[in-house]
Amino acid sequence: MLIIMRHGADDAEIRRVCDTIEEMGYQSRPMPGKQRTTVGLVGNDGRVDGSRLAALPGVVEILHVTKPYKQVSREWKPESTIVQLPGGLAIGGTDVVVMAGPCSVESESQILAAARAVRAAGATVLRAGAFKPRSSPYSFQGLGKKGLELLALARQETGLLIITEAMDDEGLDLVSETADIVQLGARNMQNYSLLKQAGRQKRPVLLKRGLAATIQELLLSAEYIL
């Protein structure tokens, strides 16, 4: 559900709507917009009676979100989200942001050479795996923490931001300490406990679409992160 506030609604009116939503047992998500503020209601499994909210000062309209996902829908937030990154880089606007690099970090010389090539080609983010999910348990699984240290070294030398994959909660903590963007790979798109944990850390998350996953399944996985 979305509660649309009047143009110029003050902080007290918005706060009262949020308090009422929480008194009803749900969670509130205030979203200031260019023209007016909307307040999202989340935590409901079905349709909510909005009459109590509609009667509050400053409320002009109640909208029921028709999609099974909410916070990732254009109904919820029609404006494109701009993700701000260090150094003034932004994703979601008109600029094309290229992230490139090798499949995995293998050595210091390898990742530094790759980073220099990536920068020379015009990319702004270095992508390489410190932790690698493999179909075979006998294949190279990545350098782990050492790989993260080498990625940090490549960032220091080239100025590129870095993105790398987290595969579990322990790895997520390590990746979020080092990387500028956390990647969740296709195999983990429906690892819901990891999605929720990724949403609690402070780095932007790049979520890859799972094998044979529908667009709706991808959006619902993104909803877990939000």
DALIN-V81666 format. One record per pair of residues at least 12 apart in sequence whose C-alpha atoms are under 10 Angstrom apart, sorted by sequence separation. I is the first residue (numbers start at 1). J is the second residue. D is the distance in whole Angstrom. If there is no record, write none. Layout:
i = {I	I}
j = {J	J}
d = {D	D}
This chain:
i = {5	18	27	28	29	50	63	64	80	81	82	101	102	114	115	129	130	131	132	151	163	164	172	195	207	209	15	17	27	28	29	49	50	63	80	101	102	114	115	129	130	131	151	163	208	209	3	27	28	50	100	101	114	128	129	130	131	148	164	165	184	207	208	3	15	26	27	28	49	100	101	111	129	130	148	163	164	183	207	14	26	27	48	101	102	111	130	131	148	162	163	164	165	166	167	168	182	206	25	26	27	47	100	101	111	130	131	147	162	163	164	165	166	167	205	21	25	26	47	100	101	129	130	161	162	163	164	165	166	167	189	207	21	22	25	47	99	100	128	129	130	161	162	163	164	165	166	182	188	189	190	21	22	39	98	99	128	130	160	161	162	163	164	165	167	168	182	183	188	189	190	205	18	21	38	100	130	164	167	181	182	183	184	185	186	187	188	189	205	17	18	26	37	46	100	101	105	106	129	166	172	176	180	181	182	183	184	185	186	187	188	189	14	17	18	38	39	40	41	45	98	99	100	104	105	106	128	168	180	181	182	183	184	185	186	187	188	190	199	14	15	17	24	38	41	98	99	100	101	102	103	104	105	106	127	155	167	169	173	177	179	180	181	182	183	184	185	186	187	189	199	201	3	14	40	97	98	99	100	101	102	103	104	105	126	155	168	169	172	173	176	177	178	179	180	181	182	183	184	185	186	196	199	200	2	3	7	97	98	99	100	101	102	103	104	105	145	148	152	168	169	172	176	177	184	186	195	196	198	199	200	1	2	3	4	5	7	8	9	10	96	97	98	99	100	101	102	103	104	105	144	148	151	152	167	168	176	186	190	195	196	197	198	199	2	7	8	9	24	42	96	97	98	99	100	101	104	126	151	152	166	169	173	175	176	189	190	195	196	197	198	2	6	7	8	21	24	41	42	98	99	103	126	145	148	149	168	169	172	176	189	192	195	196	5	6	7	40	41	125	144	145	148	149	168	190	191	192	194	195	196	5	6	21	40	144	148	189	190	193	194	195	4	5	6	20	21	126	132	133	166	186	189	190	192	193	4	5	20	126	127	130	131	132	133	145	188	189	191	192	3	4	5	106	124	125	126	127	128	129	130	131	132	133	190	3	4	17	18	89	124	125	126	127	128	129	130	131	132	2	3	4	17	20	40	89	104	106	107	111	115	124	125	126	127	128	129	130	131	2	3	16	17	39	40	104	105	106	123	124	125	126	127	128	129	131	1	2	3	17	38	104	105	108	112	116	120	123	124	125	126	127	1	2	17	38	103	104	105	107	108	111	112	115	119	1	2	16	17	106	107	110	111	114	115	118	119	131	165	1	16	17	105	106	108	109	112	113	116	117	119	130	163	165	14	16	17	29	105	108	111	112	115	116	118	163	164	165	1	13	14	104	105	107	108	111	112	115	116	163	13	14	33	106	115	116	131	1	12	13	14	31	32	33	34	105	108	109	112	115	130	1	12	13	31	33	105	108	112	1	3	10	115	1	2	9	10	1	5	9	3	4	8	9	3	5	6	7	5	6	7	127	133	5	6	7	132	133	134	4	5	6	126	127	129	133	3	4	5	6	125	133	3	4	5	125	127	3	4	5	3	4	2	3	4	105	2	3	104	1	2	3	99	101	103	104	1	2	99	100	101	1	2	99	100	1	99	1	2	1	87	89	2	3	87	1	2	87	1	2	86	85	86	85	85	85	85	84	83	83	73	69	72	73	68	69	71	72	67	70	71	72	69	70	72	73	68	69	71	72	68	69	71	72	69	70	71	72	69	71	72	68	69	71	70}
j = {17	30	39	40	41	62	75	76	92	93	94	113	114	126	127	141	142	143	144	163	175	176	184	207	219	221	28	30	40	41	42	62	63	76	93	114	115	127	128	142	143	144	164	176	221	222	17	41	42	64	114	115	128	142	143	144	145	162	178	179	198	221	222	18	30	41	42	43	64	115	116	126	144	145	163	178	179	198	222	30	42	43	64	117	118	127	146	147	164	178	179	180	181	182	183	184	198	222	42	43	44	64	117	118	128	147	148	164	179	180	181	182	183	184	222	39	43	44	65	118	119	147	148	179	180	181	182	183	184	185	207	225	40	41	44	66	118	119	147	148	149	180	181	182	183	184	185	201	207	208	209	41	42	59	118	119	148	150	180	181	182	183	184	185	187	188	202	203	208	209	210	225	39	42	59	121	151	185	188	202	203	204	205	206	207	208	209	210	226	39	40	48	59	68	122	123	127	128	151	188	194	198	202	203	204	205	206	207	208	209	210	211	37	40	41	61	62	63	64	68	121	122	123	127	128	129	151	191	203	204	205	206	207	208	209	210	211	213	222	38	39	41	48	62	65	122	123	124	125	126	127	128	129	130	151	179	191	193	197	201	203	204	205	206	207	208	209	210	211	213	223	225	28	39	65	122	123	124	125	126	127	128	129	130	151	180	193	194	197	198	201	202	203	204	205	206	207	208	209	210	211	221	224	225	28	29	33	123	124	125	126	127	128	129	130	131	171	174	178	194	195	198	202	203	210	212	221	222	224	225	226	28	29	30	31	32	34	35	36	37	123	124	125	126	127	128	129	130	131	132	171	175	178	179	194	195	203	213	217	222	223	224	225	226	30	35	36	37	52	70	124	125	126	127	128	129	132	154	179	180	194	197	201	203	204	217	218	223	224	225	226	31	35	36	37	50	53	70	71	127	128	132	155	174	177	178	197	198	201	205	218	221	224	225	35	36	37	70	71	155	174	175	178	179	198	220	221	222	224	225	226	36	37	52	71	175	179	220	221	224	225	226	36	37	38	52	53	158	164	165	198	218	221	222	224	225	37	38	53	159	160	163	164	165	166	178	221	222	224	225	37	38	39	140	158	159	160	161	162	163	164	165	166	167	224	38	39	52	53	124	159	160	161	162	163	164	165	166	167	38	39	40	53	56	76	125	140	142	143	147	151	160	161	162	163	164	165	166	167	39	40	53	54	76	77	141	142	143	160	161	162	163	164	165	166	168	39	40	41	55	76	142	143	146	150	154	158	161	162	163	164	165	40	41	56	77	142	143	144	146	147	150	151	154	158	41	42	56	57	146	147	150	151	154	155	158	159	171	205	42	57	58	146	147	149	150	153	154	157	158	160	171	204	206	56	58	59	71	147	150	153	154	157	158	160	205	206	207	44	56	57	147	148	150	151	154	155	158	159	206	57	58	77	150	159	160	175	46	57	58	59	76	77	78	79	150	153	154	157	160	175	47	58	59	77	79	151	154	158	48	50	57	162	49	50	57	58	50	54	58	53	54	58	59	54	56	57	58	57	58	59	179	185	58	59	60	185	186	187	58	59	60	180	181	183	187	58	59	60	61	180	188	59	60	61	181	183	60	61	62	61	62	61	62	63	164	62	63	164	62	63	64	160	162	164	165	63	64	161	162	163	64	65	162	163	65	163	66	70	70	159	161	75	76	160	75	76	161	76	77	161	161	180	180	181	203	204	204	204	205	219	216	219	220	216	217	219	220	216	219	220	221	219	220	222	223	219	220	222	223	220	221	223	224	222	223	224	225	223	225	226	223	224	226	226}
d = {9	8	10	6	6	7	9	10	7	8	10	10	7	9	9	9	5	7	9	9	9	9	9	9	10	9	10	9	8	5	8	10	9	9	8	6	9	10	10	7	5	5	9	10	10	10	8	6	6	9	9	7	10	10	8	5	8	10	9	9	9	8	10	10	9	7	5	9	10	9	10	9	9	7	10	9	7	9	7	8	6	6	8	9	10	10	8	8	8	8	6	9	9	7	9	9	8	9	10	5	9	8	10	7	8	5	9	10	5	6	7	6	6	7	9	9	8	7	9	6	10	8	6	8	5	5	6	4	6	8	7	9	9	9	9	10	8	9	9	9	9	6	7	6	5	6	8	10	9	7	9	7	10	10	9	10	9	9	10	8	9	6	8	7	9	9	10	10	8	6	8	8	7	9	9	10	8	10	7	10	6	9	7	8	8	9	9	5	10	8	9	10	10	10	10	9	9	9	9	9	8	9	10	6	6	6	6	7	5	9	7	9	8	10	9	10	10	10	10	10	10	10	7	8	6	9	8	9	6	5	5	5	5	5	5	6	10	9	9	9	10	10	10	10	10	8	6	8	9	9	8	5	6	8	9	10	9	9	9	10	8	7	6	6	6	6	8	4	7	9	9	10	10	8	10	9	5	6	7	6	7	5	4	6	8	10	9	6	8	9	7	10	10	10	9	7	9	8	9	8	6	9	8	8	10	10	10	7	6	5	5	5	5	6	6	9	9	8	7	6	10	7	8	9	10	10	7	10	9	4	9	10	9	9	10	10	10	9	8	10	10	7	7	6	5	6	8	9	8	9	8	7	8	8	8	10	6	9	8	8	9	9	6	6	10	6	7	8	10	8	10	8	9	6	8	9	7	8	8	10	9	7	8	9	9	9	8	9	6	8	9	10	9	5	8	10	10	9	9	10	10	9	8	7	9	8	9	8	9	10	7	7	6	5	10	6	8	9	10	9	9	9	7	10	10	9	9	10	9	5	8	6	8	9	8	9	8	10	6	9	9	9	8	6	9	8	8	10	10	9	9	10	6	10	7	10	7	6	7	10	10	10	8	8	10	10	10	9	10	9	9	5	8	9	10	9	6	9	8	8	7	6	9	7	10	6	7	10	10	8	8	5	6	6	7	5	7	7	8	7	5	9	7	9	7	10	9	7	9	9	9	5	5	5	5	6	6	9	7	6	6	9	9	9	10	9	7	7	8	7	5	6	6	8	9	10	8	5	8	10	9	6	7	10	8	8	10	10	9	7	9	9	6	6	7	9	10	8	9	9	9	7	8	6	7	5	9	8	9	10	8	10	7	9	8	9	9	8	10	7	9	9	9	7	9	9	8	9	9	10	7	10	10	9	10	10	8	9	6	6	9	6	9	7	9	9	9	10	9	8	9	8	8	8	9	7	9	7	10	9	6	8	9	9	9	9	9	10	10	6	9	9	10	9	9	8	8	10	8	8	9	8	10	8	8	8	8	8	8	8	9	10	10	10	10	9	8	8	10	6	8	9	9	8	8	10	9	8	9	5	10	10	9	5	6	9	10	10	10	9	5	6	10	10	9	8	10	6	6	9	9	10	7	6	7	9	9	8	5	9	6	6	8	5	8	10	6	6	9	7	5	9	10	10	10	10	6	6	9	10	10	5	7	8	9	5	8	9	9	8	9	9	9	10	10	10	7	9	8	10	8	9	8	7	8	9	8	9	7	10	8	8	7	10	9	9	9	8	9	9	10	10	7	9	7	9	9	6	9	6	8	9	6	10	9	7	10	10	6	10	8	10	9	7	10}
